[in-house]
Amino acid sequence: MREIFDRLMQFDTVSAKPNMDLMLWVKARLEAAGIAVTLIPDATGQKANLFATTGPEGVGGVMLSGHTDVVPVEGQAWTKPPFALTEAEGRLYGRGAADMKGFCALAIDAMLKAATRPLKVPLHLALSYDEEIGCMGVRSLVAALAQAPVRPRFCIVGEPTGMQVATGHKGKVALRATCIGREGHSALAPLALNALHLAADFMGALRAMQAEIAATGARDGDYDVPYTTIHVGKMQGGVQVNIVPNQATLDFEIRSLAEDDPAALIDEMRARAEAIVAPLRAEFPEAAIRVERLWDYPGLGTPSEAAVVNFVKGLTGANGTIKVAFGTEGGLFSRDVGVPTVICGPGSMAQGHKPDEFVTLEQMARGEAMLAALLDRLEAGF
């Protein structure tokens, strides 16, 4: 496993770059062990998903799922090489060590071990790309699985949970508000309509919505933030200081509880946007704030009494369950393929996306023990 982990870390698979070399390396390792492997490339041929199976055919089995892309390292003060595996003080460092090449290494190793055993139930491996930019890459794999005659019975997404069994996460919608004003000379600014001011007013409306949701909206105490959140991540507009800008954009998101309907929230946002610009149209007919939906992924809400939950708790020895703040492909597998899914993997997301990202040796050992127990169950037929 350690050798696999080391090799995965050497591939610079930041989401903006190809992952094909990594996938071809994994494919070769698995096929050398007699494991059936399918690559699903993107339109460019530079990125791909991978799906592999070992064990008997015609049976659902258990799917291990992970993503191969990582977030950038630019602008971060690393003291360890980001694209190499470095061990120090009981930790393994590198970009993606926690999120989530550590689990990918465990899963690949488990597949190789499974290929040597007389399994009664198959083991599947799903590796995807572009998870870090909205679970975009995995969708072609999801579509293929949805059409498959036999689908996995359970799925374990190996995102870092400290090896706790997570049954849920919020859904996410990414949005953009395009604000249209009228340009002018800054010396005559009151005669123009500043699009950045419109954007600021709309941001204020979003903040007011967030305050209302936090005060009176649905709550789920299993989350660190127990309510639906609205967050503005980027504001852009203007050319130079002596020009009143005629256009500005806000990029923002909704991370929603299962009890809240994102479509209804977006309708409310559009209504508040219209309330901002409607009084201005007599003087500025072009005034507008247009809200568009960029992409989304569903939340995950596996019932705590579901068979997959009890199954994975049995592998880990866990007593309870948690929910996580970050999103995963698990919601897509659950909603679009109908595969009961939990999240359970080594490490902590508190280390993810940071300089000197790491996973501890203890966490990797616990992950390895979980997958060893899984192989025993697959050999026994569950």
Secondary structure, DSSP 8 states (H G I E B T S, - for coil): -HHHHHHHHHS--BTTS--HHHHHHHHHHHHHTT-EEEEEE-TTSS-EEEEEEES-SSS--EEEEEE--B---TT---SS-TTS-EEETTEEESTTIIIIIHHHHHHHHHHHHHTTS--SS-EEEEEES-GGGTS-TTHHHHHHHHH-SS--SEEEE---BTT--EEEE-EEEEEEEEEE-B-EEGGGGGGSB-HHHHHHHHHHHHHHHHHHHHHHS---TTSSS-S-EEEEEEEEE-SSTTEE-SEEEEEEEEEE-TTS-HHHHHHHHHHHHHHHHGGGTTT-TT-EEEEEEEEEE--EE--TTSHHHHHHHHHHT--S-EEESS--THHHIIIII---EEE--SSBTTSTTSTT-EEEHHHHHHHHHHHHHHHHHHHHT-
